[in-house]
Amino acid sequence: MDFCMEAERKVPVSGEYDIIVCGAGPAGVCAAIAAARNGAKTCLIELKGCLGGTWTAGLLAWIIDHGNKNGIIAELIGELCAISGREYDRDKSMPFDVEDMKYLLESKCIDAGVDIRLHTAITAVVKKDDSTLDCVITESKSGREAWRAQVFIDATGDGDLGAKAGCRFAVGNPDTGLTQPMSLLCLMTGIKLEDVKDVTNGYCADWREGKLALKSEMNRGGVDPSYGFPTIFHLVDDVFLMMANHQYKVSALSADDVTRATLTARKEIRSQIQALRSLGGRWKNLRLIATGEQIGVREGRRIKGLYELTLEDMIAGAEFDDAVCKCRFGIDVHATDPTKDKGIESSGKYKVKPYDIPLRSLISADVGNLMMAGRCISGDFFAHSSYRVTGDAAAMGEAAGHVAALAAREHISPAAVKFSK
Ligand SMILES: Cc1cc2nc3c(=O)[nH]c(=O)nc-3n(C[C@H](O)[C@H](O)[C@H](O)COP(=O)(O)OP(=O)(O)OC[C@H]3O[C@@H](n4cnc5c(N)ncnc54)[C@H](O)[C@@H]3O)c2cc1C
């Protein structure tokens, strides 16, 4: 490989904060709101043009594992329900309108006093010493900038900040190195709920049968979906969400892979919509509204923390004194190898119980003033496939923001904050 050398340069420090949260997905937004509400001067830096991450740029308008949680996630759901006139049902996954979510997250951050910077990528760090971060470096239309804080929270999903800071991390299944497939999601309309209940998640009598029925409809229209259990979710009125593709053997850490996966998936979605439309009848007016700006990435780096959550913890239903929330969602490993299975490869393999997520899994083992929240916390391949869902990501974010604010106020490390469940 050929290389060139960049010239050394002075980088302006654009802001000094108590807390900087990197990445504004479900975890990052809740972390920033919690930190600011606890009195910390807080900045939230996000690569995309909206807050919400997979919820919004990824179009994943379906919140799982929120029912046993209070705090910011409950507040968000309560307000989404008020906007849409829907009942708050803690026993069911929560659908929402993506634009409502974008606006709500922006309003909540602004009300809490969070400084928001969109369209800005975390690209490097400056350290005070081996185990202390001084600044994150960003790139954007404003050029290269530095941002200083006492405590940083990596909520980039892929663990970009932890990696730049030199933290140890793991990726993929330890036996094969393979990661779960990505899926590009889309919104569609032109169908009526009463006509498609047999193939719609939560309305069909059996979730598996509903997915297989949708697959056979696609087959009848001449396409075979790359995800063996294609799924339609009803969001609001005549708007539906579809997850019907799997992009196998692609790495979230390779821009080439993510680009190829996105282009392939977008093409497949068009062919699936056309195939269903071609059937006429209930599908005849089916129309694609939007595909995600961001392909859905199930897994990136898992940054090493003071505690690594494991499959054994899930099987035991582990409880911890420093629990930040209880995760009730099971193991959900989507097929890593399409030659073996195109569905859920973990289906029925392990019996797990609800388990606690400890604060120690949200604190870096290598950098004292770095916390993680969301899918990049410290856990093994199987635990990650469970706690990555957004009800838990949001709760982790809130806890991280709260603890980071206390640490900054006391000028101590997050690990030294006295915290109990
Ligand atoms: C296809 C798919 C289907 C899913 N289905 C469900 C479901 O039905 N229900 C459910 O609850 N969960 C579901 N999940 C899981 C869930 O969406 C994610 O695990 C969750 O969004 C994790 O939240 P997060 O905040 O950790 O990460 P993300 O939502 O990934 O947010 C990370 C944010 O960081 C930003 N970012 C990344 N790198 C940088 C950088 N270098 N600089 C600045 N910003 C950066 C990103 O733009 C993004 O906004 C699904 C996931 C996928 C991929």
The ligand as an SDF file (V2000), in Angstrom:
LIG
                    3D

 53 58  0  0  0  0  0  0  0  0999 V2000
  -31.6010   -3.8770   11.1320 C   0  0  0  0  0  0  0  0  0  0  0  0
  -31.7430   -3.6330   12.5960 C   0  0  0  0  0  0  0  0  0  0  0  0
  -32.9440   -3.9040   13.2050 C   0  0  0  0  0  0  0  0  0  0  0  0
  -33.0940   -3.6600   14.5720 C   0  0  0  0  0  0  0  0  0  0  0  0
  -34.3060   -3.8980   15.1480 N   0  0  0  0  0  0  0  0  0  0  0  0
  -34.5390   -3.4120   16.4030 C   0  0  0  0  0  0  0  0  0  0  0  0
  -35.8700   -3.3200   16.9240 C   0  0  0  0  0  0  0  0  0  0  0  0
  -36.8420   -3.7510   16.2860 O   0  0  0  0  0  0  0  0  0  0  0  0
  -36.0340   -2.7020   18.1200 N   0  0  0  0  0  0  0  0  0  0  0  0
  -34.9880   -2.2350   18.8580 C   0  0  0  0  0  0  0  0  0  0  0  0
  -35.2250   -1.6860   19.9440 O   0  0  0  0  0  0  0  0  0  0  0  0
  -33.7130   -2.3230   18.4170 N   0  0  0  0  0  0  0  0  0  0  0  0
  -33.4800   -2.8910   17.1950 C   0  0  0  0  0  0  0  0  0  0  0  0
  -32.2000   -2.9040   16.6820 N   0  0  0  0  0  0  0  0  0  0  0  0
  -31.0370   -2.5520   17.5360 C   0  0  0  0  0  0  0  0  0  0  0  0
  -30.8270   -1.0740   17.6750 C   0  0  0  0  0  0  0  0  0  0  0  0
  -31.3260   -0.3310   16.6260 O   0  0  0  0  0  0  0  0  0  0  0  0
  -29.3700   -0.6500   17.8810 C   0  0  0  0  0  0  0  0  0  0  0  0
  -28.6070   -1.6240   18.4980 O   0  0  0  0  0  0  0  0  0  0  0  0
  -29.3950    0.6410   18.6830 C   0  0  0  0  0  0  0  0  0  0  0  0
  -29.7730    1.6710   17.7910 O   0  0  0  0  0  0  0  0  0  0  0  0
  -28.1110    0.9520   19.3690 C   0  0  0  0  0  0  0  0  0  0  0  0
  -28.1300    2.2920   19.8130 O   0  0  0  0  0  0  0  0  0  0  0  0
  -26.7960    3.1360   19.8790 P   0  0  0  0  0  0  0  0  0  0  0  0
  -27.1990    4.4830   20.3250 O   0  0  0  0  0  0  0  0  0  0  0  0
  -25.8020    2.3490   20.6360 O   0  0  0  0  0  0  0  0  0  0  0  0
  -26.2410    3.1340   18.3810 O   0  0  0  0  0  0  0  0  0  0  0  0
  -26.7700    3.7850   16.9460 P   0  0  0  0  0  0  0  0  0  0  0  0
  -28.2610    3.7750   16.9520 O   0  0  0  0  0  0  0  0  0  0  0  0
  -26.0500    2.9910   15.9730 O   0  0  0  0  0  0  0  0  0  0  0  0
  -26.2570    5.2610   17.0580 O   0  0  0  0  0  0  0  0  0  0  0  0
  -24.9060    5.6090   16.9190 C   0  0  0  0  0  0  0  0  0  0  0  0
  -24.8120    7.0580   16.4690 C   0  0  0  0  0  0  0  0  0  0  0  0
  -23.4440    7.4610   16.4280 O   0  0  0  0  0  0  0  0  0  0  0  0
  -23.1840    8.1610   15.2200 C   0  0  0  0  0  0  0  0  0  0  0  0
  -21.7760    7.9670   14.8820 N   0  0  0  0  0  0  0  0  0  0  0  0
  -21.1630    6.8170   14.5250 C   0  0  0  0  0  0  0  0  0  0  0  0
  -19.8500    7.0220   14.2960 N   0  0  0  0  0  0  0  0  0  0  0  0
  -19.6210    8.3330   14.5140 C   0  0  0  0  0  0  0  0  0  0  0  0
  -18.4690    9.1640   14.4250 C   0  0  0  0  0  0  0  0  0  0  0  0
  -17.2620    8.6520   14.0920 N   0  0  0  0  0  0  0  0  0  0  0  0
  -18.6010   10.4740   14.6970 N   0  0  0  0  0  0  0  0  0  0  0  0
  -19.8100   11.0070   15.0500 C   0  0  0  0  0  0  0  0  0  0  0  0
  -20.9330   10.2630   15.1630 N   0  0  0  0  0  0  0  0  0  0  0  0
  -20.8410    8.9440   14.8900 C   0  0  0  0  0  0  0  0  0  0  0  0
  -24.1210    7.5160   14.2260 C   0  0  0  0  0  0  0  0  0  0  0  0
  -24.3500    8.3670   13.1100 O   0  0  0  0  0  0  0  0  0  0  0  0
  -25.3680    7.2850   15.0730 C   0  0  0  0  0  0  0  0  0  0  0  0
  -26.2140    8.4040   15.0790 O   0  0  0  0  0  0  0  0  0  0  0  0
  -32.0070   -3.1640   15.3200 C   0  0  0  0  0  0  0  0  0  0  0  0
  -30.7990   -2.8880   14.7010 C   0  0  0  0  0  0  0  0  0  0  0  0
  -30.6600   -3.1100   13.3450 C   0  0  0  0  0  0  0  0  0  0  0  0
  -29.3620   -2.7740   12.6970 C   0  0  0  0  0  0  0  0  0  0  0  0
  1  2  1  0
  2  3  1  0
  2 52  2  0
  3  4  2  0
  4  5  1  0
  4 50  1  0
  5  6  2  0
  6  7  1  0
  6 13  1  0
  7  8  2  0
  7  9  1  0
  9 10  1  0
 10 11  2  0
 10 12  1  0
 12 13  2  0
 13 14  1  0
 14 15  1  0
 14 50  1  0
 15 16  1  0
 16 17  1  0
 16 18  1  0
 18 19  1  0
 18 20  1  0
 20 21  1  0
 20 22  1  0
 22 23  1  0
 23 24  1  0
 24 25  2  0
 24 26  1  0
 24 27  1  0
 27 28  1  0
 28 29  2  0
 28 30  1  0
 28 31  1  0
 31 32  1  0
 32 33  1  0
 33 34  1  0
 33 48  1  0
 34 35  1  0
 35 36  1  0
 35 46  1  0
 36 37  1  0
 36 45  1  0
 37 38  2  0
 38 39  1  0
 39 40  1  0
 39 45  2  0
 40 41  1  0
 40 42  2  0
 42 43  1  0
 43 44  2  0
 44 45  1  0
 46 47  1  0
 46 48  1  0
 48 49  1  0
 50 51  2  0
 51 52  1  0
 52 53  1  0
M  END
$$$$
